[in-house]
Amino acid sequence: MNYFPLILTIVFVLIGLRTISWHLQNWQLREYRWDRMRAHLRTKDGQINFCNLWFFKGIFPRPHKSGRMIMTLGVLLLLFVLSFELVTKQGNIPLTLTLILWERTLFLTVFIAVFITRIPVEIARKVLFLKAKRIVKNSNVTRIGITGSFGKSSTKQILIHLLQSKFGAENVLFNPGNENNEVAIARLIIRNAEFFKKGKFFIAEIGAYRRGEIKGVCQFVQPHTGIITGINAQHIELFGSQKNIQQAKFELAESATQKVFFNADSPLLREIAEDRNIDAVKIPLALSTAHNLTSDHHQSTFEIYGTKMTLPWSGAFFVSNALLAIESARECGMSVDDIAKALPKLPPLDRALNMKTLENKATLLEDLYSANPDGVLGAIQHLGTFEGKKIFVGIPLRELGAQAENVHRKIFTALEKMDAEVFWLKPDFSALGKEICESQFHGDDIEVLKKRASTLKTNDAILLESRLPKTVTNIF
């Protein structure tokens, strides 16, 4: 008996299941959005992976279980049943060829399934937003919205700490991590309906990829206070233009009913703040507000309202964010003395520029959250404060559109000036990095990185930037 056709069939079915899982994971990582998938496919890395035959990285990609994922799988199953029924009626196509064609066109089948599931998802979203709006409508909880191209999470973390120190953790609700889209915020409100009857402060970090999304969140959050941390080219490929980013972030200011604190050192933000009239009181805050600012590797000190403040994070970048949080805390009823006592007890950063001392006494700077131009350049500036060897490990920034080359040129130039060794783990902009950093540019050579890491000592530092693979983070 010839078992070869059966074995071949089983092999291609397994490969097909793996391909389905890979495509589903890709869509899930990009929140099932075509604009984000399109931006990904414009990168060299995206094109290489998408055109790969069967040798995708990893043994078996595993997308996270979710309602949208289950719906998509259900639609896929229906599409497979219909397509195979159609093929079998033909009766003259070899099974092996059918399976190969099926596997090679799975990208299109998954796309159709994702598109179909968008319909019930949109209906569910509208219902979710209405429920959240009803909960907030009659609440006396003070609602604070935070947005911006960069600095949202650190500003939120500082403000949460200050308010909890004064009013207690039970009186401060906030969206955790990067759960900052419309659906995540609405679900948080619905899950905490009781809080909106007796709590004091709700802090919502709001992210967006296009105009109208922040406005959509504000329609059910109904913020009293808005905080806008700054604007740059982050996600410009999705927004379409820098002007669209400016207008999108300012939707929070237009929705706030009382006050809007914004970073006056951000030219793009200052420009639109001067251009637009809003009902809330606009309060610009520049870094120059902080007098006698000094920073070392572990903290920053400055004076405001004649009082010395100690921020246990290093760098002017975080001081700018602290100023926004401090002013918002004062608006919520905290005194300057209360703030000065609480600020030094601020815990380490959850995700941005977390500092650790390695066994060889070198310093590891972990900036492993989603990267943006200002955040990366700020982290590189901090790397430059170390006296010894400097190593940078990173990947390309995404969704920067026409500004991508200019942004990466700035990054490589800053690294070249401090004579840092550069490890770049993706193909995009590798040629540019090699051109600028020359012999200090090592590309994705992990073995060289391991050797360099083993030779580090006191006063040396290594910066891990953006969402790096575990093969790299596990080295440290």
NUPADO-224960 format. One record per residue (C-alpha): y, x, z; residue in one letter; residue number from 1. Coordinates in steps of 0.1 Angstrom, whole numbers. Each point is the difference from the previous one (the first is absolute). Example, Ala and Ser with C-alpha at 12.3 -4.5 7.8 and 13.67 -1.06 7.14 Angstrom:
NUPADO-224960
PT       y       x       z   guti   zakol
PT     -45     123      78      A       1
PT      34      14      -7      S       2
***
This chain:
NUPADO-224960
PT       y       x       z   guti   zakol
PT       0       0       0      M       1
PT      35      13      -9      N       2
PT      22      -1      30      Y       3
PT      29      19     -16      F       4
PT      20     -32     -11      P       5
PT      -4     -14      35      L       6
PT      12      32      16      I       7
PT      29       2     -24      L       8
PT      10     -36       7      T       9
PT       0       6      38      I      10
PT      21      32      -4      V      11
PT      26     -18     -21      F      12
PT       1     -30      24      V      13
PT       7      25      29      L      14
PT      26      18     -20      I      15
PT      16     -33      -8      G      16
PT       1     -11      36      L      17
PT      16      34       9      R      18
PT      26      -5     -28      T      19
PT       8     -35      12      I      20
PT       6      14      35      S      21
PT      22      28     -13      W      22
PT      22     -24     -20      H      23
PT       3     -25      29      L      24
PT      10      28      23      Q      25
PT      26      12     -25      N      26
PT      15     -35      -1      W      27
PT      -2      -5      37      Q      28
PT      19      33       6      L      29
PT      27     -13     -22      R      30
PT       1     -34      17      E      31
PT     -14     -17     -31      Y      32
PT      34       6     -18      R      33
PT       1       7     -37      W      34
PT      33      19       3      D      35
PT     -15      24      25      R      36
PT     -32       4     -21      M      37
PT      21       7     -31      R      38
PT      20      26      18      A      39
PT     -32      16      12      H      40
PT     -15       1     -35      L      41
PT      31      19     -12      R      42
PT      -9      29      21      T      43
PT     -23      28     -11      K      44
PT     -22      -6      30      D      45
PT      -3     -37      -7      G      46
PT      -8       6     -37      Q      47
PT     -27      25       8      I      48
PT     -17     -22      25      N      49
PT       3     -31     -22      F      50
PT     -14      17     -31      C      51
PT     -28      17      20      N      52
PT     -34     -11     -13      L      53
PT     -22      -4      32      W      54
PT       8      28      22      F      55
PT      27     -15      23      F      56
PT       8      19      32      K      57
PT     -21     -11      30      G      58
PT     -35     -13       2      I      59
PT       8     -37       2      F      60
PT      36     -12       3      P      61
PT       3     -27      27      R      62
PT      30     -24      -2      P      63
PT       9     -17      32      H      64
PT     -13     -35       7      K      65
PT      27     -27      -4      S      66
PT       5     -35     -12      G      67
PT      14      12     -33      R      68
PT     -29      24      -5      M      69
PT     -26     -28       7      I      70
PT      18     -23     -25      M      71
PT       2      27     -26      T      72
PT     -38       7       4      L      73
PT      -7     -37      -4      G      74
PT      19      -2     -32      V      75
PT     -17      32     -13      L      76
PT     -34     -15       7      L      77
PT      10     -31     -19      L      78
PT      13      20     -30      L      79
PT     -32      21       0      F      80
PT     -23     -30      -1      V      81
PT      20     -16     -28      L      82
PT       1      33     -20      S      83
PT     -37       8       3      F      84
PT      -9     -36      -9      E      85
PT      21       4     -31      L      86
PT     -16      34      -9      V      87
PT     -36     -12       6      T      88
PT       5     -29     -24      K      89
PT       6      26     -27      Q      90
PT     -36      13       6      G      91
PT       3      31     -22      N      92
PT      20      24      22      I      93
PT     -21      26      19      P      94
PT       3      -3      38      L      95
PT      10      37       5      T      96
PT      28      -3     -25      L      97
PT      12     -33      17      T      98
PT       1      18      34      L      99
PT      19      29     -14      I     100
PT      26     -23     -16      L     101
PT       2     -20      32      W     102
PT       6      31      21      E     103
PT      26      14     -24      R     104
PT      20     -32      -1      T     105
PT       0      -7      37      L     106
PT      36      12       3      F     107
PT      10     -30     -21      L     108
PT     -23     -24      19      T     109
PT      14      10      33      V     110
PT      36      -3     -13      F     111
PT      -8     -36     -11      I     112
PT     -15      -8      34      A     113
PT      30      14      18      V     114
PT      23     -20     -22      F     115
PT     -19     -33       6      I     116
PT       0       5      38      T     117
PT      38       3      -1      R     118
PT       3     -38      -4      I     119
PT     -16     -11      33      P     120
PT      15      31      18      V     121
PT      35     -11     -10      E     122
PT      -6     -36      13      I     123
PT     -13      14      33      A     124
PT      30      23       3      R     125
PT      24     -29      -3      K     126
PT     -18     -19      27      V     127
PT      -1      31      22      L     128
PT      38       5      -4      F     129
PT       7     -36       9      L     130
PT     -21       2      32      K     131
PT      18      32      10      A     132
PT      34     -15      -7      K     133
PT      -7     -31      22      R     134
PT     -10      23      29      I     135
PT      32      21      -2      V     136
PT      23     -29      -7      K     137
PT       3     -13      36      N     138
PT      -5      34      17      S     139
PT      26      18      22      N     140
PT     -16      34      -7      V     141
PT      24      26     -13      T     142
PT     -12      10     -34      R     143
PT       7      35     -15      I     144
PT      -9      10     -35      G     145
PT      -3      36     -11      I     146
PT      -2      12     -36      T     147
PT       9      30     -22      G     148
PT     -16      25     -24      S     149
PT      -7      24      29      F     150
PT       1       1      38      G     151
PT     -11     -36       6      K     152
PT     -30       9      22      S     153
PT      17      26      21      S     154
PT      31     -22       6      T     155
PT     -23     -28      10      K     156
PT     -20      22      24      Q     157
PT      31      12      18      I     158
PT      14     -36       3      L     159
PT     -33     -13      13      I     160
PT      -2      27      26      H     161
PT      36      -6      12      L     162
PT      -4     -38       3      L     163
PT     -34       2      17      Q     164
PT      14      25      25      S     165
PT      26     -26      10      K     166
PT     -16     -34      -5      F     167
PT     -37       7       2      G     168
PT     -27       3     -28      A     169
PT      -8     -37       4      E     170
PT      34      -9     -12      N     171
PT       0      20     -32      V     172
PT     -20     -10     -31      L     173
PT      -2      22     -31      F     174
PT     -21       5     -31      N     175
PT     -23      30       5      P     176
PT      -5      29     -24      G     177
PT       9      -7     -36      N     178
PT      -8     -37       1      E     179
PT      35      -8     -13      N     180
PT      -5     -23     -29      N     181
PT       6     -38      -1      E     182
PT     -35     -11       7      V     183
PT      -6      25      29      A     184
PT      33     -10      17      I     185
PT      -7     -37      -4      A     186
PT     -35       3      14      R     187
PT      14      20      30      L     188
PT      25     -29       8      I     189
PT     -28     -26      -3      I     190
PT     -24      20      22      R     191
PT      28       4      26      N     192
PT      14     -36       0      A     193
PT       1       0      38      E     194
PT      21      31       1      F     195
PT      28     -18     -19      F     196
PT       2     -25      28      K     197
PT       5      25      29      K     198
PT       5      35     -14      G     199
PT      32      19      -5      K     200
PT       0      23     -31      F     201
PT     -18       0     -33      F     202
PT       3      31     -21      I     203
PT     -11      -3     -37      A     204
PT      -2      31     -22      E     205
PT       3     -14     -35      I     206
PT     -13      18     -31      G     207
PT       5     -10     -36      A     208
PT      -9      10     -36      Y     209
PT      24     -22     -19      R     210
PT      31     -22       5      R     211
PT      -6     -33      18      G     212
PT     -28      12      23      E     213
PT      23       9      30      I     214
PT      19     -33      -6      K     215
PT     -34     -18       1      G     216
PT      -8      15      34      V     217
PT      34      -8      14      C     218
PT      -3     -36     -10      Q     219
PT     -26      -5      28      F     220
PT       9      29      24      V     221
PT      37     -11       0      Q     222
PT      13      33      14      P     223
PT      30       2      23      H     224
PT       4      38      -4      T     225
PT      -8      22     -30      G     226
PT      -5      37       0      I     227
PT       0      19     -34      I     228
PT     -10      36       3      T     229
PT       8      14     -34      G     230
PT      -6      -3     -37      I     231
PT     -16      24     -25      N     232
PT     -22      -1     -31      A     233
PT     -32     -10      19      Q     234
PT     -19     -26     -22      H     235
PT      27       1     -27      I     236
PT     -27      -4     -26      E     237
PT      -9     -34      15      L     238
PT      35     -12       7      F     239
PT      11      10     -36      G     240
PT      33      17      10      S     241
PT      19      16      29      Q     242
PT      24     -30      -1      K     243
PT     -29     -24       6      N     244
PT     -11      21      30      I     245
PT      35      -2      15      Q     246
PT       2     -37      -5      Q     247
PT     -36      -6      13      A     248
PT       6      19      33      K     249
PT      34     -17       5      F     250
PT     -18     -34      -1      E     251
PT      -6       6      38      L     252
PT      38       4       5      A     253
PT       6     -32     -19      E     254
PT     -25     -18      22      S     255
PT      10      13      34      A     256
PT      22     -25      20      T     257
PT      17      24      25      Q     258
PT       1      37      -7      K     259
PT     -12      26     -25      V     260
PT      -3      37      10      F     261
PT      -4      23     -29      F     262
PT      -2      37      -7      N     263
PT      35      10     -12      A     264
PT     -13      34     -12      D     265
PT     -20     -16     -27      S     266
PT      23      -1     -31      P     267
PT     -19     -28     -18      L     268
PT      -1     -21      31      L     269
PT      37       6       8      R     270
PT       9      -9     -36      E     271
PT     -17     -34       1      I     272
PT      13      -7      35      A     273
PT      35       5     -12      E     274
PT      -6     -21     -31      D     275
PT     -16     -31      16      R     276
PT      14     -26      24      N     277
PT     -23     -14      26      I     278
PT       2     -23      30      D     279
PT     -13      25      26      A     280
PT      23      28      14      V     281
PT      -7      33     -19      K     282
PT      -2      30      24      I     283
PT      -3      34     -18      P     284
PT     -15      28      20      L     285
PT       3      36     -12      A     286
PT     -17      31      15      L     287
PT      35      13       9      S     288
PT      -1     -26      27      T     289
PT     -24      23      19      A     290
PT      20      28      15      H     291
PT     -13      35       9      N     292
PT     -32      -6     -18      L     293
PT     -27      27       4      T     294
PT     -37       1      -9      S     295
PT     -29      23       8      D     296
PT     -36      -3     -10      H     297
PT      -7     -28      24      H     298
PT      31     -20       7      Q     299
PT      36      -9      -9      S     300
PT      30      -4      24      T     301
PT      33     -16      -8      F     302
PT      28     -19      17      E     303
PT      12     -35      -6      I     304
PT      24     -21      21      Y     305
PT       5      31      21      G     306
PT     -37       0      11      T     307
PT     -26      26      -9      K     308
PT     -30     -13     -18      M     309
PT     -33      18      -3      T     310
PT     -23     -10     -29      L     311
PT     -34      15       3      P     312
PT      -3       3     -38      W     313
PT      16      28     -20      S     314
PT      26      -3     -28      G     315
PT      31     -17     -11      A     316
PT     -21     -24     -21      F     317
PT     -14     -16      32      F     318
PT      34       1      18      V     319
PT      14     -22     -28      S     320
PT     -27     -25       6      N     321
PT       4       2      38      A     322
PT      37      -9      -4      L     323
PT      -9     -32     -18      L     324
PT     -26      -9      27      A     325
PT      24       9      28      I     326
PT      28     -23     -13      E     327
PT     -25     -28      -5      S     328
PT     -13       5      35      A     329
PT      36      -2      13      R     330
PT       4     -32     -19      E     331
PT     -31     -14      18      C     332
PT      15       7      34      G     333
PT      -9      36       9      M     334
PT      26      23      15      S     335
PT       6      36     -12      V     336
PT     -15      12      33      D     337
PT     -31     -21      -4      D     338
PT      -5      15     -35      I     339
PT       7      36      12      A     340
PT     -27      -4      26      K     341
PT     -26     -16     -23      A     342
PT       5      22     -32      L     343
PT     -16      32      13      P     344
PT     -32     -19       9      K     345
PT      -5     -10     -36      L     346
PT     -36       7     -10      P     347
PT      -9      23     -29      P     348
PT       4     -14     -35      L     349
PT     -29     -22     -11      D     350
PT      -1      11     -36      R     351
PT      31      21     -10      A     352
PT       2      37       7      L     353
PT     -23       1      30      N     354
PT      -2      36      14      M     355
PT     -31      17      14      K     356
PT      -9      35      11      T     357
PT     -31      14     -16      L     358
PT     -25      23      18      E     359
PT      15      30     -17      N     360
PT      34     -11      15      K     361
PT      15      -9     -34      A     362
PT      18     -34      -3      T     363
PT     -15     -28     -21      L     364
PT      26     -26     -13      L     365
PT     -18     -32     -10      E     366
PT      21     -23     -22      D     367
PT     -29     -20     -12      L     368
PT      17     -34      -7      Y     369
PT      12     -12     -33      S     370
PT      25      26     -14      A     371
PT      35      -6     -13      N     372
PT      25      26     -13      P     373
PT      23       1      31      D     374
PT     -29       1      24      G     375
PT     -18      28     -18      V     376
PT      32      21      -4      L     377
PT       7      -5      37      G     378
PT     -35      11      10      A     379
PT       3      31     -22      I     380
PT      34       8      16      Q     381
PT     -18      -1      34      H     382
PT     -28      22     -13      L     383
PT      28      25      -9      G     384
PT      10       3      36      T     385
PT     -31      20       9      F     386
PT       3      38      -2      E     387
PT     -35       9     -11      G     388
PT     -21      -9     -30      K     389
PT       5     -35     -15      K     390
PT     -26     -21     -18      I     391
PT       6     -33     -18      F     392
PT     -29     -23     -10      V     393
PT       9     -31     -20      G     394
PT      -5     -24     -29      I     395
PT      25     -15     -25      P     396
PT      23     -27      11      L     397
PT      -7     -33     -19      R     398
PT      20     -28     -16      E     399
PT      32      21      -5      L     400
PT       3      -8     -38      G     401
PT      25      21     -19      A     402
PT      11      18      32      Q     403
PT     -34      14       7      A     404
PT       5      34     -16      E     405
PT      34       6      17      N     406
PT     -14     -10      34      V     407
PT     -30      23      -3      H     408
PT      22      28     -13      R     409
PT      21      -3      33      K     410
PT     -32       1      20      I     411
PT     -14      31     -16      F     412
PT      34      17       0      T     413
PT       4      -6      38      A     414
PT     -35      15       5      L     415
PT       7      30     -22      E     416
PT      32       8      19      K     417
PT     -19       4      33      M     418
PT     -28      19     -18      D     419
PT     -26     -26      11      A     420
PT     -35       0     -15      E     421
PT      -6     -32     -18      V     422
PT     -33     -19      -4      F     423
PT       4     -30     -24      W     424
PT     -31     -22      -1      L     425
PT       6     -21     -32      K     426
PT       7       9     -36      P     427
PT      34     -17      -3      D     428
PT      29      25       1      F     429
PT     -23      30       6      S     430
PT      15      18     -30      A     431
PT      35      -5      15      L     432
PT     -12      13      34      G     433
PT     -16      31     -16      K     434
PT      33       6     -20      E     435
PT      22      -1      31      I     436
PT     -23      14      28      C     437
PT     -18      25     -23      E     438
PT     -26      20      20      S     439
PT       5     -21      31      Q     440
PT     -14     -31     -18      F     441
PT     -37      -4       5      H     442
PT      -6     -35     -14      G     443
PT     -31     -17      14      D     444
PT     -19      32      10      D     445
PT     -14     -12      33      I     446
PT     -19      33       6      E     447
PT      33      19       0      V     448
PT      15     -26      23      L     449
PT     -29       6      25      K     450
PT       5      37      -1      K     451
PT      38      -3       5      R     452
PT      -5     -24      29      A     453
PT     -24      23      17      S     454
PT      26      28       0      T     455
PT      29     -19      16      L     456
PT      14       9      34      K     457
PT      29      -6      23      T     458
PT      33     -10     -18      N     459
PT     -19      -9     -31      D     460
PT      -1     -36     -12      A     461
PT     -18     -23     -24      I     462
PT      13     -33     -13      L     463
PT     -24     -27     -11      L     464
PT      20     -25     -21      E     465
PT     -10     -35     -11      S     466
PT     -34     -17      -1      R     467
PT     -23      30      -5      L     468
PT     -38      -1      -5      P     469
PT     -22       5      31      K     470
PT     -14      32     -16      T     471
PT      35      15       8      V     472
PT       9     -16      33      T     473
PT     -35       9      14      N     474
PT       8      37      -4      I     475
PT      24      -3      29      F     476
***
